């Protein structure tokens, strides 16, 4: 999700939940994303993941931002849409379970996402996983191309 702030373009990023990311900031934020089921439409999965991780529906005029391959080998496809978070927004994410503390044999539940915030592009770059930063450039290029088309 992106919005056009009074001074600059802003993008919404999510911070992963759980104990491993609790005190981490730069380089760990991400776009809302998840696993695709075999035969499932990619854009449909993207919309579902956005709603599951952020807690609000993803609606808008979709901009295809292509894909990137992350360090671990996962391919991430992305789309953007213009929108905003509702007043009094609080992130409402699905939970996952893991053994915590390690080797305790005790299962603990954590939110997949613990924060969702808008950032100006300059602030978003260092926060975002490095392999996902090309999506920021592609969004800017797509919006500039749309603006040129509208002005022609």
Buried (B, 14 or more C-beta within 10 A) or exposed (E): BBEEEEEEBBBBBBBBBBEEBEEEEEEBBBBBBBEBEEEEEEEEBBBBBBBBBBBBEBEBEBBEBEEBEBEEEEEBBBBBBBBBBEEEEEBBBBEEEEEBEEEEEEEBEBBBBBBBBBBEBEBBBEBBBEBBBBBBEBBBEBBEEEEEEEEE
